[in-house]
């Protein structure tokens, strides 16, 4: 049996394990959080390196993207990647460009949601550039919350061009910041401080990383469509209680939980037999065409 482990700086309360069958082969897929501890994360990687088939890097991305797919490396992620000396490690960034473009088209073509003219909030466009570009291509009025949700700066970016301009200006500095200044880690992943209610209220669709969505999600979100991934049963219940209309995750549901793209990219790596950085877009597409990689849809 193949084993895939997402090693995460995130909260251990979000850990999960599932066994799935793809074709004739079984896979154990699990997520292990270290509650924000780099020391525990490094030790976990050392203990498992060479003993599992692929790692997912959870709680942080190696790469963020700007105009023309310009790639920025987050320095806080580099030491984590270096600890895996034998087992390949995926952060999900390669898969996001394929899978998360597809989920936007899925909303229209499979679920019948008319997207043209819809107002969309993408909580961090640089982390979900494929999704951000796809919503724009569909004629959505898209807002980007990168400054708000990642840096705590109360400024909404109102165009993809503006997002690229700010990325070019700030990323040389931002990419060197410690993780705790950029992304919820450890127990902070469980926090919800309702804020920016008017911003959420004016948008029809809330999209992007769920921990960023959850960070300031208002107590009432009647009729909203949530497009995300990495949700636990507790997260789904929170959305239900707050009045969301629909949840769509880019990754499939495995035993009640939607795993992150880092886990799914690690799985693709094993299926294709290549390190994540060597997988081509066509190879991603071929694997995603298999029935296993279906989007999760929950109507409330």
C-alpha positions as CSV (number, residue, x, y, z in Angstrom):
1,X,0.0,0.0,0.0
2,X,1.3,3.4,-1.0
3,X,1.5,6.0,1.8
4,X,1.2,9.8,1.4
5,X,1.6,12.2,4.3
6,X,0.9,15.9,4.5
7,X,3.3,17.3,7.1
8,X,1.8,20.6,8.2
9,X,2.7,23.6,10.5
10,X,-1.0,23.8,11.1
11,X,-3.2,22.7,14.0
12,X,-3.1,19.0,14.9
13,X,-6.9,19.3,15.6
14,X,-7.3,19.3,11.8
15,X,-5.5,15.9,11.3
16,X,-7.2,13.2,9.3
17,X,-6.4,9.9,7.7
18,X,-8.1,8.0,4.8
19,X,-7.6,4.9,2.8
20,X,-8.6,5.1,-0.9
21,X,-8.5,2.9,-3.9
22,X,-7.5,4.2,-7.3
23,X,-7.6,1.5,-10.0
24,X,-6.1,-1.6,-8.5
25,X,-4.0,0.1,-5.9
26,X,-4.7,1.3,-2.4
27,X,-3.3,4.5,-0.8
28,X,-3.1,5.7,2.7
29,X,-3.5,9.5,2.8
30,X,-3.0,11.4,6.0
31,X,-2.4,14.9,7.4
32,X,-0.2,15.4,10.5
33,X,-0.1,18.9,12.0
34,X,2.6,20.2,14.4
35,X,0.8,23.2,15.9
36,X,3.2,25.7,14.4
37,X,6.4,24.0,15.6
38,X,9.2,24.0,13.0
39,X,11.2,21.7,15.3
40,X,8.5,19.1,15.5
41,X,7.8,19.4,11.7
42,X,11.5,18.9,10.9
43,X,11.7,15.8,13.1
44,X,8.5,14.4,11.6
45,X,10.0,14.7,8.1
46,X,13.3,13.1,9.2
47,X,11.4,10.2,10.8
48,X,9.4,9.6,7.6
49,X,11.8,10.5,4.9
50,X,12.4,7.5,2.6
51,X,9.7,5.5,4.4
52,X,6.6,7.1,2.7
53,X,6.0,7.5,-1.0
54,X,5.4,11.3,-1.1
55,X,5.1,14.2,1.3
56,X,2.6,17.1,1.0
57,X,3.8,20.4,2.5
58,X,0.8,21.7,4.5
59,X,0.3,25.1,6.2
60,X,2.6,27.0,3.8
61,X,3.2,27.2,0.0
62,X,6.7,27.2,-1.5
63,X,5.6,29.4,-4.4
64,X,3.3,32.3,-5.1
65,X,2.6,33.6,-8.5
66,X,2.5,37.0,-10.3
67,X,2.0,38.2,-13.8
68,X,2.9,35.8,-16.6
69,X,3.3,33.1,-14.0
70,X,6.3,34.8,-12.5
71,X,7.2,32.6,-9.5
72,X,8.1,33.9,-6.1
73,X,9.7,31.6,-3.5
74,X,8.6,32.0,0.1
75,X,11.8,31.7,2.1
76,X,10.0,30.3,5.2
77,X,9.2,27.2,3.2
78,X,12.7,26.4,1.9
79,X,14.1,24.8,5.1
80,X,11.1,22.5,5.1
81,X,11.7,21.4,1.5
82,X,15.3,20.7,2.3
83,X,14.5,18.3,5.1
84,X,13.0,15.8,2.7
85,X,16.2,14.3,1.2
86,X,14.7,11.1,-0.2
87,X,10.9,11.4,-0.4
88,X,9.5,13.9,-2.9
89,X,7.5,16.8,-1.4
90,X,4.6,18.7,-3.1
91,X,3.2,22.0,-2.0
92,X,0.2,21.9,-4.4
93,X,1.2,24.9,-6.5
94,X,1.6,23.0,-9.7
95,X,-1.8,21.3,-9.3
96,X,-3.6,24.5,-8.3
97,X,-3.1,26.0,-11.8
98,X,-4.9,23.0,-13.3
99,X,-7.4,21.9,-10.7
100,X,-8.6,25.3,-9.6
101,X,-9.1,26.6,-13.1
102,X,-11.2,23.6,-13.7
103,X,-13.4,24.1,-10.6
104,X,-14.5,27.6,-11.9
105,X,-15.6,26.1,-15.2
106,X,-17.3,23.3,-13.3
107,X,-19.5,25.9,-11.5
108,X,-20.9,27.0,-14.8
109,X,-20.8,24.0,-17.0
110,X,-21.8,21.3,-14.5
111,X,-23.7,23.2,-11.7
112,X,-25.4,25.7,-14.0
113,X,-24.3,28.8,-12.1
114,X,-24.2,31.8,-14.3
115,X,-20.9,33.5,-13.5
116,X,-20.9,36.5,-15.8
117,X,-21.5,39.6,-13.7
118,X,-21.1,37.8,-10.4
119,X,-19.1,39.5,-7.7
120,X,-16.3,37.3,-6.4
121,X,-14.0,37.8,-3.5
122,X,-10.8,35.8,-3.8
123,X,-9.1,36.0,-0.4
124,X,-5.6,35.5,-1.8
125,X,-5.2,35.7,-5.5
126,X,-1.5,35.1,-5.6
127,X,-1.9,31.7,-4.0
128,X,-4.8,30.8,-6.3
129,X,-3.7,32.5,-9.6
130,X,-5.4,29.8,-11.8
131,X,-8.7,30.3,-10.0
132,X,-8.3,34.1,-10.1
133,X,-7.7,34.2,-13.8
134,X,-10.5,31.8,-14.5
135,X,-13.1,33.9,-12.7
136,X,-11.9,36.9,-14.7
137,X,-12.2,35.0,-17.9
138,X,-15.8,34.1,-17.0
139,X,-16.7,37.8,-16.8
140,X,-16.9,38.0,-13.0
141,X,-16.3,41.3,-11.1
142,X,-13.4,40.0,-9.0
143,X,-11.9,41.5,-5.8
144,X,-8.7,40.3,-4.3
145,X,-8.1,40.2,-0.5
146,X,-4.3,39.5,-0.5
147,X,-3.4,42.6,1.5
148,X,-6.3,42.1,3.9
149,X,-6.0,38.4,4.7
150,X,-2.2,37.9,4.4
151,X,-0.9,41.2,5.6
152,X,-3.7,42.7,7.6
153,X,-3.8,45.9,5.5
154,X,-7.4,47.0,5.0
155,X,-7.2,47.6,1.2
156,X,-9.1,45.7,-1.4
157,X,-7.4,45.1,-4.8
158,X,-10.0,45.6,-7.5
159,X,-8.4,44.1,-10.6
160,X,-6.1,41.4,-11.7
161,X,-3.8,44.1,-13.2
162,X,-3.7,45.7,-9.8
163,X,-2.9,42.4,-8.1
164,X,0.1,41.9,-10.4
165,X,1.3,45.4,-9.9
166,X,1.2,45.1,-6.1
167,X,2.8,41.7,-6.3
168,X,5.7,43.1,-8.3
169,X,6.1,45.9,-5.8
170,X,5.8,44.0,-2.5
171,X,6.8,40.4,-3.1
172,X,10.6,41.0,-3.0
173,X,10.0,41.9,0.7
174,X,7.0,39.8,1.5
175,X,8.6,36.5,0.4
176,X,11.2,37.0,3.1
177,X,8.7,37.4,6.0
178,X,8.2,34.7,8.6
179,X,5.2,32.4,8.1
180,X,3.3,33.7,11.2
181,X,3.1,37.1,9.5
182,X,1.5,35.7,6.4
183,X,-0.7,32.7,7.1
184,X,-2.6,31.2,10.0
185,X,-0.5,28.4,11.6
186,X,-0.8,26.3,14.7
187,X,-3.9,27.0,16.9
188,X,-4.5,30.3,15.0
189,X,-6.0,28.1,12.3
190,X,-9.0,27.6,14.7
191,X,-9.6,31.3,15.2
192,X,-12.5,33.2,13.6
193,X,-12.7,37.0,14.2
194,X,-15.6,38.3,12.2
195,X,-14.6,41.4,10.3
196,X,-15.0,43.2,6.9
197,X,-18.7,42.3,6.9
198,X,-19.5,44.8,4.1
199,X,-16.8,43.2,1.9
200,X,-18.3,39.7,2.3
201,X,-21.8,41.0,2.0
202,X,-21.3,42.6,-1.4
203,X,-19.9,39.4,-3.0
204,X,-21.9,36.4,-4.4
205,X,-18.9,34.0,-4.3
206,X,-16.2,33.7,-1.6
207,X,-13.2,31.8,-3.0
208,X,-9.7,30.7,-2.1
209,X,-7.9,29.2,0.8
210,X,-10.3,28.2,3.5
211,X,-8.2,29.3,6.5
212,X,-8.1,32.8,5.0
213,X,-11.9,32.7,4.4
214,X,-12.4,31.4,8.0
215,X,-10.1,34.0,9.5
216,X,-12.7,36.9,9.3
217,X,-15.8,35.1,8.1
218,X,-18.9,37.0,9.3
219,X,-21.5,35.3,11.6
220,X,-24.1,35.5,8.8
221,X,-23.4,34.8,5.1
222,X,-26.8,34.1,3.7
223,X,-26.9,32.7,0.2
224,X,-23.1,32.8,-0.4
225,X,-21.3,30.3,-2.6
226,X,-18.0,29.1,-1.1
227,X,-15.3,27.8,-3.5
228,X,-12.4,26.4,-1.6
229,X,-10.7,23.2,-0.3
230,X,-9.3,21.7,2.9
231,X,-12.5,21.7,4.9
232,X,-13.2,19.6,8.0
233,X,-16.7,18.4,9.1
234,X,-16.5,21.2,11.7
235,X,-15.8,23.8,8.9
236,X,-18.8,22.5,6.9
237,X,-21.1,22.8,9.8
238,X,-19.9,26.3,10.5
239,X,-20.8,27.3,6.9
240,X,-24.2,25.6,7.3
241,X,-25.0,27.5,10.5
242,X,-24.0,30.8,9.0
243,X,-26.3,30.5,6.1
244,X,-24.1,29.6,3.1
245,X,-26.0,28.3,0.1
246,X,-23.4,26.1,-1.5
247,X,-19.9,24.7,-0.9
248,X,-17.7,23.5,-3.7
249,X,-14.2,22.2,-3.0
250,X,-11.6,21.7,-5.7
251,X,-10.4,18.5,-4.0
252,X,-12.5,15.4,-3.4
253,X,-14.1,14.4,-0.1
254,X,-12.2,11.5,1.6
255,X,-14.0,10.1,4.6
256,X,-15.7,13.4,5.5
257,X,-12.8,15.7,4.8
258,X,-11.5,17.6,1.8
259,X,-7.7,17.5,1.8
260,X,-5.4,20.3,0.5
261,X,-4.0,20.5,-3.0
262,X,-0.5,19.6,-1.5
263,X,-1.9,16.2,-0.7
264,X,-3.5,15.7,-4.1
265,X,-0.3,16.8,-5.9
266,X,1.7,14.3,-3.8
267,X,-0.8,11.7,-4.9
268,X,-0.4,12.7,-8.6
269,X,3.3,12.4,-8.1
270,X,3.0,8.8,-7.0
271,X,0.5,8.0,-9.8
272,X,2.7,9.5,-12.5
273,X,5.9,8.3,-11.0
274,X,7.6,11.7,-11.1
275,X,8.7,14.3,-8.6
276,X,6.1,17.1,-8.4
277,X,8.4,19.7,-10.0
278,X,8.8,17.4,-13.1
279,X,5.1,16.8,-13.8
280,X,3.8,18.5,-16.9
281,X,0.5,20.3,-17.2
282,X,-0.7,17.6,-19.7
283,X,0.2,14.9,-17.1
284,X,-1.8,16.7,-14.5
285,X,-4.7,16.8,-16.9
286,X,-4.5,13.1,-17.7
287,X,-4.6,12.2,-14.0
288,X,-7.4,14.7,-13.2
289,X,-9.5,13.1,-15.9
290,X,-9.8,10.0,-13.7
291,X,-13.1,9.8,-11.8
292,X,-11.4,10.0,-8.4
293,X,-10.5,13.6,-8.7
294,X,-14.1,14.9,-8.6
295,X,-15.0,18.2,-7.0
296,X,-17.0,18.0,-3.8
297,X,-20.4,19.7,-3.8
298,X,-22.5,20.4,-0.7
299,X,-25.9,22.3,-0.9
300,X,-27.0,23.7,2.4
